[in-house]
Amino acid sequence: MKKLEVLTDEQLDLIEPHRQIWLDKFYKNQGIDKELAVKQIKWLYEFCGKKEPQIMFMDSPVGVDILLATIENKGQNIRANIRQSIEQNIWDNIRDNIWDNIGANIRANIEQNIWANIGANIWDNIGANIRDNIWDNIRDNIRDNIWANIGANIGANRQPRAFYGNCSDYGWMAFYDYFQSLNHFTDYDWTNFNQFKSLLDSGIYELVTLEGVCVACAMPKVLQDAENRLHNTEKAAVIFNDGFSMHFIHGVFITPELFEILKNGTYSFEDWVKEENEEIKSACLSFIEETKGSEALYRFLSAYLKEVDTYTDKKDEKHLNGTTRGMNIGVYTLFKGGYGEVELAFVRCYCPSTDRMFFLSVDPENTNAKDAIASLYRIPRKVANEIKYIQRQGERFSTVLTDKGNEILSAMGKEEISDLVHISGNDYFYKLTYEY
C-alpha cells in the first residue's frame, strides 16, 4: 500500500467541507430512510453472524423503551400498542442483548482493520491534524454533547443501546471517509466500511440490537449554543418526531416545569435557593440574563451582591470633536457576591449626561471596576500591542490599529485571529477615546 506522507493544498482545502458534510448528516437530517435502514440492519446482523431480526422503528428513545417494555411484559394488546405484526411470544425468542457482540465485530473487522491498513500509514505524518479537525470535532459535537447527554437524562432503567451503529460513530467514520474520498488507498477493500456508512446514512439515531429483534430510533432536531452545547431559551433544545422533547440551557438539562416558570417570569429567588443542583442554579441564572438582560439578573440577586469598587473615566475635550459634545463621563461600579457555590460579578455602567445605566456580567476574579470593564474587550494576541485607539458603543467595540498592526493583521491566519486576549484596565482606558 502506497504511503501517504503529505497532503496537497487542494486536499487540505477539503477538510472543513468534508467535516461539514458529516455534521450536516446530523444537524440537517431529513428523517429516517426506513427502506435503507432495514437493508443495512440486515447486513449488520449477517456481518456479525446473527440471524436476520424483526426490525421495528420508533421516533424517540423513550418510544423505544416503551416498546421494549411492552414486549417484555407480554401485554394482551401488543399488536395494537406497537402497531407491528409480532407474535405474542416474541420476547421468549429474544434471549440476549447482542450489542457487545456487534461492537466486537465492528471493532475487529472495520475500525481496527482500517486502522491497521490506513490509520497507521498516515498517523505520524498528517493524521493528527485531520483527527483534530474531523474525528474529534465531530465526536465532540455529536457524541459527547448530544448522544451521550440525551441518554444520560432520560433515565436509568433503559435497555442498553448499541455503542456501534448510531450517530456516535460519525467522528471516526468521517475521519476515514475523508481519506477514502482522496482516492489514494485504492487497493484497500472498502466494502464493509461502505456498508456501515450506508447504515449511518439511513438516518438512524441509535439502535437496540437484540437476538431476533432490532429497534431503530430516528434522528431528532437539536438546537445548540455557540459552544455546541444543547441550548434554547424559546423552546425545547431536543425535539423527536413523536413529540418527545428535552430542555437544555447551555448543556444543562432542566425539566419542562422549570423551563416553563423561567420562561413566563414566575421563577423566584426562593425557587433558586431551594434548587440543590449547582449546575441547574447556574443554568437558571444564564436563562434570566440571556432572556431579560444583565440588569434583570442583577436585580434578581441584588440582596447577595456588594459594591466592591467604582471607577470614573472623563475624557479630554479633544475627544469630543465630531460628537454631540456630551460630558463624555463614564462611571463603572463593580459588584460581587453570589450564593452557595455560585460566584457572580457585574459592572454597572452609568453615563451621567444621558442617565443611561446597564449591567454587564464579568469574571468574578476581577477585583476592581477598571480591570473588570476592560476584561470585556478582547483582541487578537499578535496585535494587542498595536492598538491606536478604541471606541465603544454599548457592548460593541471599534478598534483602530497602527500601520504595523494592520500589516500584521492582514497576514494572520484564522487560528491567529481567533487567539484573543484581554488588556489591562489602564491600557484599555488610555486607548479608549470615546464611549457613546
Secondary structure, 3 states (H helix, E strand, C coil): CCCCCCCCHHHHHCHHHHHHHHHHHHHCCCCCCHHHHHHHHHHHHHHCCCCCCEEEEECCHHHHHHHHHHHHCCCCCHHHHHCCCCCCCHHHHCCCECHHHHHHHHHHHHHHHHHHHHHHHHHHHHHHHHHHHHHHHHHHHHHHHHHHHHHHHHCCCCCCCCCCCCHHHHHHHHHHHHHHHCCCCCCCCCHHHHHHHHHHHCCEEEEEEECCEEEEEECCEECECCCCCECCCCCCCEECCCCCEEEEECCEEECHHHHHHHHHCCCCHHHHHHCCCHHHHHHHHHHHHHHHCHHHHHHHHHHHEEEEEEEEEECCHHHHCCCCCCCCEEEEEEEEEEECCEEEEEEEEEECCCCEEEEEECCCCCCCHHHHHHCCCCEEHHHCCCEEEEEEECCEEEEEECHHHHHHHHHCCHHHHHCEECCCHHHHHHHEEEEC
